[in-house]
Amino acid sequence: MKRLIGTFPSAIRRMSDAILFYFGTSSADISLLPPKAKFEIVHSPIDTHGWEFVSYQWFEEKTGLFILERRMLEPDEVAYFEQLVAKSKLDTGTTRAADV
C-alpha cells in the first residue's frame, strides 16, 4: 500500500461535487499517456464514498484502463489532503499544483 503523506499532486481539478488530485498526469493529459502508463488519483468525498485513492494503468493496446489499487484513505492522509484543499482555495492561480 502506498502512503500519500507528503506527496504533491501534478494537477488538481475542482468539480462541482468533488476535488480530484492527479499524480503522474492531469485530467487533460490522461488520453495522451502511452500504453501501459500508470497514474493515480485521490478523490475527495462524493455521495456515499469517502476519500479514496485509485491507481490506474492503461492496457497495452490503450483501449481501456484497469485498476491496480483502490482503497480508502487513512485518517492522517485525509487530514493531509484536507490541508491541500484549504491551501488551494487561497491560490490566486499563480501557484503550481506541486507548490499547493
Backbone torsions as a table, in degrees:
resi	resn	phi	psi	omega
1	MET	NA	132.6	-178.9
2	LYS	-86.7	127.8	175.6
3	ARG	-85.0	141.1	-172.0
4	LEU	-108.5	-5.1	-179.7
5	ILE	-62.7	128.8	178.1
6	GLY	85.2	-2.0	176.7
7	THR	-82.8	146.8	-179.9
8	PHE	-115.3	129.5	-179.6
9	PRO	-68.3	149.9	174.9
10	SER	-82.1	-19.1	177.1
11	ALA	-158.9	153.0	175.4
12	ILE	-128.0	131.5	178.9
13	ARG	-121.9	121.8	176.1
14	ARG	-92.8	128.9	174.9
15	MET	-116.9	173.5	-177.3
16	SER	-65.1	-29.6	-176.3
17	ASP	-120.8	3.5	-178.2
18	ALA	-162.8	167.4	172.4
19	ILE	-123.7	135.4	179.1
20	LEU	-113.9	131.4	176.0
21	PHE	-107.9	117.3	-177.6
22	TYR	-98.2	140.6	176.4
23	PHE	-126.8	121.3	179.3
24	GLY	89.1	1.8	179.0
25	THR	-171.7	-176.8	170.0
26	SER	-130.6	169.1	-177.6
27	SER	-60.0	-36.3	-179.3
28	ALA	-73.9	-24.7	-174.4
29	ASP	-97.9	-3.0	-177.3
30	ILE	-57.2	-44.3	-177.9
31	SER	-70.4	-14.9	179.8
32	LEU	-89.9	-8.9	-179.9
33	LEU	-66.5	147.7	-179.3
34	PRO	-73.4	164.4	175.3
35	PRO	-54.3	145.1	-179.9
36	LYS	71.7	2.6	179.8
37	ALA	-65.7	146.0	179.0
38	LYS	-113.8	145.9	172.9
39	PHE	-153.5	165.3	-175.1
40	GLU	-133.8	151.2	178.1
41	ILE	-137.3	135.8	169.1
42	VAL	-105.4	126.7	-179.2
43	HIS	-103.9	131.0	172.5
44	SER	-72.5	167.6	-178.0
45	PRO	-56.8	140.3	177.4
46	ILE	-147.7	135.8	-177.3
47	ASP	50.1	-120.5	-177.9
48	THR	-95.9	0.7	-178.6
49	HIS	-95.5	140.2	176.3
50	GLY	-87.6	-162.8	176.7
51	TRP	-61.1	133.9	-174.9
52	GLU	-140.5	142.8	174.1
53	PHE	-108.3	132.3	176.6
54	VAL	-135.0	129.4	176.1
55	SER	-106.9	127.8	-176.0
56	TYR	-117.2	159.5	171.3
57	GLN	-146.1	136.0	174.0
58	TRP	-69.1	146.2	170.8
59	PHE	-64.5	162.4	179.4
60	GLU	-59.9	-37.1	-179.9
61	GLU	-84.2	-4.0	-179.6
62	LYS	58.0	38.3	176.1
63	THR	-100.7	2.3	179.3
64	GLY	176.2	177.2	-178.4
65	LEU	-117.5	150.9	167.1
66	PHE	-126.5	157.7	-176.8
67	ILE	-93.6	122.6	177.9
68	LEU	-84.2	-38.0	-178.5
69	GLU	-153.2	141.7	175.7
70	ARG	-144.5	128.9	179.3
71	ARG	-158.5	159.5	174.0
72	MET	-78.4	148.6	178.0
73	LEU	-73.9	148.4	174.6
74	GLU	-75.2	157.8	-177.8
75	PRO	-53.9	-40.2	179.4
76	ASP	-69.5	-30.9	176.3
77	GLU	-70.3	-40.2	177.0
78	VAL	-59.0	-46.6	179.3
79	ALA	-59.8	-40.9	179.2
80	TYR	-61.6	-48.3	-178.3
81	PHE	-71.2	-30.2	173.8
82	GLU	-64.9	-34.6	174.6
83	GLN	-65.1	-41.8	178.3
84	LEU	-62.4	-39.1	178.0
85	VAL	-62.7	-46.8	-179.5
86	ALA	-61.4	-43.1	179.4
87	LYS	-66.8	-38.1	-178.1
88	SER	-68.1	-26.6	177.2
89	LYS	-68.4	-23.1	178.7
90	LEU	-86.8	-11.1	-176.1
91	ASP	-68.0	137.7	178.9
92	THR	-95.6	6.7	-179.7
93	GLY	99.1	2.1	-178.0
94	THR	-104.1	-4.9	-176.7
95	THR	-98.9	132.8	174.6
96	ARG	-67.0	153.5	-179.5
97	ALA	-56.9	-35.8	-177.7
98	ALA	-70.0	-17.8	179.2
99	ASP	-91.5	-9.1	-173.4
100	VAL	-64.8	NA	NA
